[in-house]
């Protein structure tokens, strides 16, 4: 049986309104518990039994979704940084507690699969190198790809201005300027910096897979619930 929480706390944590506003919603008869009008903001409830304006609560449990990130969007909550991936999600989610966050980041010029959740333990699990969660990228580069790069990536690329060597990665060359890279680290701008260290420049970068999750036919800018 799920843990019961106060009604006002439940609605506040799910981003519906403040705990103070719940009292006004009760007076306006907007809230029901198990199809019965709610009257007490302190009542302990199972979120799955609560409805507002005749609608069940939006994601009363944990959130885990996959987004096909468009070009030009940032994985930041700061509105000063431009278009954010969170602007592509239901607005209410931005007021949830705990906050929804991306699992790792894709930079502004990288497209593709990004996972979004409100579970901090899951973020740690999916981003820690020790858990060996593979991420697959489709890469287009400026200069022709040399076959010797396959072995160089397999041995671990030493990044420019760093003494640390990346963990071994898999490079599959598709054609002269296109390849797929599979790695399970998450260093800052890692794929771009790996190619830069090998004397090449990444023109475009797209993540196709994160662990067991693949984009499949998910349209750009759209999200899919993984729960």
N, C-alpha and C positions, 0 to 999 in steps of 0.2 A: 504493500500500500504506500502511495507517495506521501511524503511529509506534508502536513497541513500547515498553512501559513495564514496570517491575518488577511482579510479581504483587501484592506487598504494597502497593505504591503505588497500583495500579489499584483494589484493593478499598477502600482507605482513601479515595481521592478520590471514589469513587462512593457513599460513605456506608455501606458494609457493616459495617466494623469498623475497629479501629485496626490499624496495621501490626504491632504486637506480637501481636495476637490471631490474625493470619493463621497463625502458627506452630501454634497450638492447633487451628485448623480443618484444617490439613494433617494433623496427627496423627489427627484424627477422621475423615479421609478425606471431607471435605465438599466439596472443591474438585477440579474436573476442568478440564483444558486439552485441547481437541479430543478430548473423550470419554475421555481418559486421566487417571488420578489424578495430581494435582500433588504434588510433594514439596519443591520449592525455592521459598521466598518471593522470592528474587532473580531468578527466571527472567523473562526478557523475554517479554511476551505481547501478543497482539492481544486487547483486551477482548471482542471479538465471539466469541472462541473459548473463553471462560471460562464455567463454570457453577458454581453453588453449590447444594448440596442438589438437584441434578438440574434446576435452573432456570437459563436463560440470564440474564446480568446485565441489570439494569433500566437502560435507556437508557445503554448503554456509550459512546455519543457525546454530542453536544450535546443540550440540552433546549430546546424551544420549544413551549409549550402556551398555549392560550387558555382562560381561566376566565370563567364567568358569575358575577361577584361579587354575593353577596347584600347586602342592607341590613345595616348594623351591623358589617361586617368592615373591618379596617384593613390597609393595605398596608405593614406593618411587621414586622420580625423580633422586636421587643420584646414579650415575653409580658405585660408590665405594661400594655400599651395595650388589652388585651381580645382579642376574637376576631380571629384573623389569617387572611388569605387562604391562608397557607402551611399552616394546619391542615386545609385542604380537599384538600391534595395528599398523595402518599405520604410517610409520616413519614421514610423514609430520605433523601429529597431534602434535608432540612434539614441533613444532615451532609455534603453533597457539597462538594467543593472543585474548581473555584470554586463559590461560593455561588449558589443560584438567587435571582433578584431580579425585581421587577416592572418592566415597561417603563413608566416614568412611574408616577403614582399616581392612584387614585380615593379621595376622602375617605370617611369612615365612612358618610355619608348618601347616597352616590352608588352606583348599581348598574350592572351591565353588564360589558362586555368589558374584560378586563385581560389583557395578555400577560405571560408569565413565562418567563424564560430564564436560562441560566448564561453567556451570551455578552456580555461587556462591550462589544465592538465593535458588536454588533447593537443594544444599548440606546442607544448614542450615535447610531447611524444613524437609529433610529426616533423619537428624541425631539428631535433637532436641527431647529429651524425651517428651516434652509437646505436640508433634504432634502424639505420640503413634503409630509409625511405627513399626510393628512387624518384627522381624527377626527370622528365624527358623533354628536351627542347629541340625545336626545329630552328636551325640557324642558317642565315644567308650571310656570306662574307664578301669582302671587297676583292680580295686576290684569290687566284686558284688554290684549291686545297691540295697540299702535298700528301701522298700516302704515308710518309714518315710521321705525320701528325697522329696517326692512329696509335702507334707505339708510345709516342710522347705523352698523349693523354692517359694511356694505360699505366704509365709509370708514375704519373702525377706531375702536373705543371707547376713550376716555380713562378709565382707571380712577381711582376716587376715591383721593386722597392720593398719586397718582403723576403724574409729568410725562410718562412714556412712554405712547404710544398703542399699543394692541394692533394687530397686523397685521389687515388686512381679513378678515372672516369672512362666511359666507353664512347668512342667517336665512330659513327658509321657514316662514311662519305656517300652521299646520294648522287651528286654530280659535281662538276668542277667548282661550284660556288655554294653548294648546299649540303648540309650534314645534319645528323641527329646526334645530340649529346645526352648521355645519361649519367647523372651524378647523384650523390646523396648528401652533399654538403649544402650550405646556404650562405657562403661568404658574400659580402657586399659586391654586387655587379660581377659575380664570379665568372659566368660564361664569357662575358665581354672581356674581362681581364685575362682570362686564360688564352683567348685568341690573340689579344694584344701582346702578351708575353711571347707568343709564337710568331709575331711579326705580321699579324693580320688584323683587320678591322671588321667588326660585326655591323652589317647593314640593317638587318632585321632579326628579331628574336621573338619566338612564340613558344609558350609552354603548352605541350599537348597532354601531359600526364603528370599526376602527383600521386605517388603510391598506387593504390588500387583504382583511383579515379581517373577517367579519361573524358575529354570534352564530348566525344561522339558528335552528335548533330546539334549541340547546344548553340543557338545563334549568338552572335557577338552582342554584348551588352545585356544578355539575359542570364538569369540564375536558375538553378535547379536544387530543390530540397533533397538532401541526402539521407534524411531521417524517414 
